[in-house]
Amino acid sequence: MLGVRELSSVSGAGWAQVDIAFGRDARMDRAEVFLRERLAAMRETLPPNLNAPVIQSFQSDEMEGGRFLVLRVGGPYTAEA
């Protein structure tokens, strides 16, 4: 994806987190559309009981007006999982 500065991930039993850092020149509107399209394309490969992904876009005053995206995905879990 154009504009990506850094990509990292971490996971554990029953969870995973992927962080994507974009450069200042990245077009966040395009990144959001690309992310939505990719998630839709891979939906069938995700666990069937997973809730639909939610992507939210935020503007940060603390980051000099920089925009960032938050993706949340969840599903049912038990204390044993």
N, C-alpha and C positions, 0 to 999 in steps of 0.2 A: 504494500500500500504506500503510495507516495506521501511523503511528509512524515513518515514514522522515524523517530529518532532512536527509540529504544523499545524493546519488547522483552517482557519477562513473565514468568509464570511460577506459581507455587501451588502445591496440592497436598491434600491429606485424605484420610479415610472419609469419604462421603462429601468432599468439597474440593473446589479448585478456584483459583483466582488468576486472571490474566491482566497484566498492566501494559498499556500501550501509551508511550509518551510521544507526542508529536512536536515537531519543530515549530517555531514561531510563525513560519511562513505557510504552515499547513492550512488547507481549506477545510475547516471543521464541518462545514455544511456537506461537503462531498464525503468526508470521512464518515459522517453519520449515515448518509445514504448507503455507502458501501458496506458499513457494518450491518445495517438492517437487511440488505440484500443477502449478504453472506450467511447471516443467522437464519434467514428464511430458507435458504438453499440447503442448509445442513440440519434443519429441524427434525427430519425423519431419522437422523443418526443419533439424536439425543435421547436420553431415557424417556419412555412414554409417559411417566407420571410427573415430568418436569413442567412447571408453570411456564407460560409464554414469557420470553425475555422482554424486559422493560428497559428502554433506553431513554435517559433524561439528559437534556442539555442545560448547562448552567453557564452563567457569565460571572466571572470573579473580579471584584474590585481590588482584592488583594494581589491578584496576578496581573495587574495593569490592564484590566479589561479582557484578559484572556478567557477563551471559552474552553470548557471541558465537558466530556460526556461521562455518564455513569451508566453502566449496564448491570441490571440485577436479574438473576435467574435463581429460582428456588423451586422447591418441591416438598412433598411430605417426607417426614423423617421420623424415626423412632429413637428412643434413648439407646437402643442396642446398636444403631447404625454408626 
